[in-house]
Amino acid sequence: MLYTNLKHIESAEEHAKILAENENVMVICGRMGPMCIPVYGIAEELEKKYPHVKFYDMEFDHPEAHVIRDLPEVRGFMGIPFTIYYKNGKVVKATSSIQTKPQITSILDEHLATK
């Protein structure tokens, strides 16, 4: 279990349902480690600024996280968390390792902007 204030995804089925029901989704797949915790904190902070984006986390080591770990967009990633940005159920951006607030907001503004 990840100890964040984000909503948690605990199964591949739940992941698919979230993508089907929401236009803009950001999923941070990681652990409670030094590269992941800052990204969770930034996402928690940005939830208020980006109400049109649904923010979630998923535990990297959970067997159901294969839906993130097996994405072609993450092949070659060397660090966690894997942060996946979805628009209408499709991956539009994927990053790995620690990200800064400006890096994350830039991706949100470019790929998950409101119309």
PASE-65693 format. One line per 4 residues: number of its first residue (from 1); for each residue x, z, y of C-alpha. Coordinates in steps of 0.02 Angstrom, whole numbers, plus 32768, in hexadecimal, padded with zeros to 4 digits. Layout:
N
NUM> X/Z/Y | ...
This chain:
115
1> 8000/8000/8000 | 803D/7FD6/80AD | 8026/8060/812C | 7FF1/7FF9/81C1
5> 7F56/7FF3/822D | 7F3A/7F3C/81FD | 7EB6/7F07/8181 | 7F01/7EF8/80D3
9> 7EEF/7E66/805B | 7EF7/7EA4/7FA8 | 7ECC/7E0C/7F3F | 7EDE/7D50/7F38
13> 7E20/7D45/7F37 | 7E12/7DAD/7FD6 | 7E9A/7D42/8027 | 7E39/7CA2/7FFF
17> 7D97/7CEE/8042 | 7DEA/7D22/80E6 | 7E32/7C73/80FF | 7D89/7C23/80D8
21> 7D2B/7C92/8152 | 7DA2/7C95/81E7 | 7DEA/7C09/8252 | 7E89/7C65/8289
25> 7EE5/7CDD/8216 | 7F91/7D2E/821A | 7FD0/7D82/817A | 806E/7DEB/8176
29> 80AD/7DFC/80C4 | 8131/7E81/80B7 | 8164/7F33/808F | 8177/7FD2/80F5
33> 822A/7FA4/8124 | 828F/7F91/81C4 | 8271/7ED6/81D5 | 81B6/7EE2/81B3
37> 817A/7F7C/8210 | 819B/7F34/82BF | 8136/7E97/8293 | 80A2/7F01/8259
41> 80AA/7F63/82FC | 80AA/7EC5/8365 | 8015/7E80/8304 | 7FB6/7F24/831C
45> 7FD7/7F18/83D6 | 7FA5/7E60/83E2 | 7EFF/7E76/8387 | 7EAF/7EA9/842D
49> 7EFB/7E17/848E | 7ECB/7D96/8409 | 7E1A/7DC2/83D0 | 7E03/7D11/838C
53> 7E90/7D2F/830D | 7E7B/7D9B/8272 | 7F18/7E01/824D | 7F3D/7E3C/819B
57> 7FC9/7E7F/8132 | 7FEF/7E69/8079 | 8069/7ECA/800E | 80F9/7E54/7FDF
61> 8117/7EA2/7F34 | 8061/7EA1/7EFE | 8042/7E21/7E74 | 7FB2/7DD6/7ED9
65> 802A/7DAD/7F67 | 805D/7D11/7F06 | 7FE1/7CB7/7F79 | 8061/7CD4/8004
69> 8105/7CD7/7FA2 | 80DF/7C30/7F4C | 80B3/7BCD/7FE8 | 8121/7B32/7FFF
73> 813A/7B67/80B5 | 819A/7C04/8080 | 8215/7BB1/8008 | 82C2/7BDE/8042
77> 828C/7C77/80A4 | 8310/7CFE/8091 | 82C0/7D95/80E6 | 821B/7DED/80F2
81> 819C/7DFA/8136 | 8155/7D4E/8118 | 80DB/7D32/81A8 | 805E/7CA8/818A
85> 7FEE/7C5D/820F | 7F52/7C03/81D3 | 7EDC/7B91/8232 | 7E3C/7B60/81D6
89> 7E88/7B99/8131 | 7F28/7B32/8143 | 7FD7/7B74/8165 | 800B/7B3D/8214
93> 80A7/7BA9/8223 | 810D/7C1F/81B6 | 819C/7C91/81E9 | 820A/7D0C/818F
97> 8265/7DAA/81BF | 8250/7E0C/825F | 81FC/7DB7/82F2 | 81EE/7DEE/83A7
101> 814C/7DFC/8407 | 8176/7D60/846F | 8199/7CFC/83D0 | 80F4/7D31/8383
105> 808C/7D14/841F | 80DB/7C68/8434 | 80A2/7C39/8383 | 7FF4/7C81/839F
109> 7FE3/7C24/8444 | 8021/7B80/83FB | 7FCC/7B7E/8352 | 7F37/7BF4/835A
113> 7EF9/7BDB/840B | 7E42/7BDA/8434 | 7DF7/7B34/8463
